[in-house]
Amino acid sequence: MGTMQSELSFEEELNAEVTKRLALMEDPAYEFPERMKKVDWIVAGVLIVVSLIVVELATLTAGGM
């Protein structure tokens, strides 16, 4: 039964945080972040590819799959 109580507590905490953040974003003075530019997408893509290469090399050198 302790798990059920912790789930309720987590849900209540989550709902309170969501309500707080929604109120913050609905404020007319809230400044939304800039949209990602083309260079941001390119950098993200390059980082993903490099990460996948590093993981693949680490897997191969460790003798995995």
C-alpha positions in Angstrom: 0.0 0.0 0.0 3.0 2.3 0.4 3.5 2.4 -3.3 -0.1 3.6 -3.9 0.4 6.4 -1.5 3.7 7.5 -3.1 2.0 7.4 -6.6 -0.8 9.7 -5.3 1.8 12.0 -3.8 3.8 12.1 -7.0 0.6 12.8 -9.1 -0.4 15.6 -6.8 3.0 17.1 -7.0 3.1 16.7 -10.7 -0.3 18.4 -11.1 0.7 21.3 -8.9 3.9 21.8 -11.0 2.0 21.6 -14.3 -0.6 24.1 -13.0 2.2 26.5 -11.9 4.1 26.3 -15.2 0.9 26.7 -17.3 0.0 29.8 -15.3 3.5 31.2 -15.9 3.3 30.6 -19.6 -0.1 32.2 -19.9 1.2 35.4 -18.4 1.3 38.0 -21.1 4.9 39.0 -20.0 6.2 35.5 -20.5 9.0 35.4 -23.2 9.0 32.3 -25.2 12.4 31.0 -26.3 13.6 31.5 -29.9 12.8 28.8 -32.4 15.7 26.6 -33.4 17.6 27.8 -36.4 18.9 25.6 -39.2 22.4 25.6 -37.7 21.0 24.4 -34.4 19.3 21.4 -36.1 22.6 20.6 -38.0 24.6 20.7 -34.8 22.1 18.5 -33.0 22.2 16.0 -35.9 26.0 15.9 -36.0 26.1 15.3 -32.2 23.6 12.4 -32.6 25.6 10.8 -35.4 28.9 11.2 -33.4 27.3 9.7 -30.3 26.0 6.7 -32.3 29.4 6.2 -33.8 31.0 6.3 -30.3 28.5 3.9 -28.9 29.0 1.5 -31.8 32.8 1.6 -31.5 32.5 1.0 -27.8 30.2 -1.9 -28.3 32.5 -3.4 -31.0 35.7 -3.0 -28.9 33.9 -4.5 -25.8 33.0 -7.6 -27.8 29.3 -7.1 -27.5 26.7 -8.0 -30.1 
